[in-house]
Amino acid sequence: MPRRICRAVNIKKMYYRGKMTVEALRGVDFTIHANDYLSIMGPSGSGKSTLVHILSCLDTPTSGEYFLEDRQVSKYTDQELARVRNEFFGFVFQNFSLLPRLSALDNVAMPLLYAGTKKNDRVVRAREILDKIGLGDRINHRPNEMSGGECQRVAIARSLINKPRVIFADEPTGNLDSRTGAEIMEIFDRLVDEGNTVVMVTHDSNVAAHAKKIVKLKDGMIEYD
C-alpha cells in the first residue's frame, strides 16, 4: 500500500455572510497517497477550491480532522504551517502567479529564498529544474518576455524546487491553447512517472483523463470517487 500523505476526515467548511450560512463542504473524506495522480472535478460552487485550500493548509476546516503524514494539522503552530506551505506543497495556478519583475530563474528560486537556502545553492537548483523542463535557454527572461506555455513551465519548475510531497495544480491549462495545454499535461504525466504526487482541479474532462483517479464534487460533497 502506498504511503499515506494527507487524510481529511469528515471535513466541513462554512462561511458566514451576515445572517446567511454557506456550507462549502459538507462532510468530505479525502486521502492522498504517495505517487497519486488525482483530478478533482465539479461545477462552480461545488467546493473544489475550498477542499484544495484546506488540503494545502491555505485554509482551515470549520469541523473535522485533517492529518499530514498522520499528524493532526490543528496541532501545528503558525510557524510550522508556514513552513509546510512552503516546503511540503508545490502550487501551480491558472494565472501562473509569477513575479513580473523577476527572471524565470529568480521566480523558480523564490521558495528556496524563503526557506533560507544560500544563493549559490538556489541558483544551481533552479537551473537544474529549468533545464529539466526545457527552459534552460530562457532563465534570464521575465514573464512578459515568455509565452503562456513557457510561463506555466516556470510555474511548474517553481512548484518542484523544494521537492514537495504534493503538487497542487489549479486549472493548469485554463489560460492555454489546446496544443500548449497538452504539452503541459505531458510534463505532469512525466512528473508522476518519476514518483511525484499531483492533485489537479479542472473543469476539462480531457485534462482530468490524464489522472489515475477522478473525484467529483457536487454541493460540497463527493458525488463519486
Protein Blocks (a to p, Z undefined) as FASTA:
>chain_A
ZZdfbdcehiacdddehjbccdfbghiaddddehiacddeddehilmmmmmmmmnopacc
fbdcddeehiafklpcfklmmmmmmmmpccddfklopafkbcfklmmmmmmmmnopafkl
mmmmmmmmmmmnopammmmpcfklccfklmmmmmmmmmmmnopabdcdehkllmpcfklm
mmmmmmmmmmmmnopacddddfbfklmmmpmbdcddeehiafbZZ
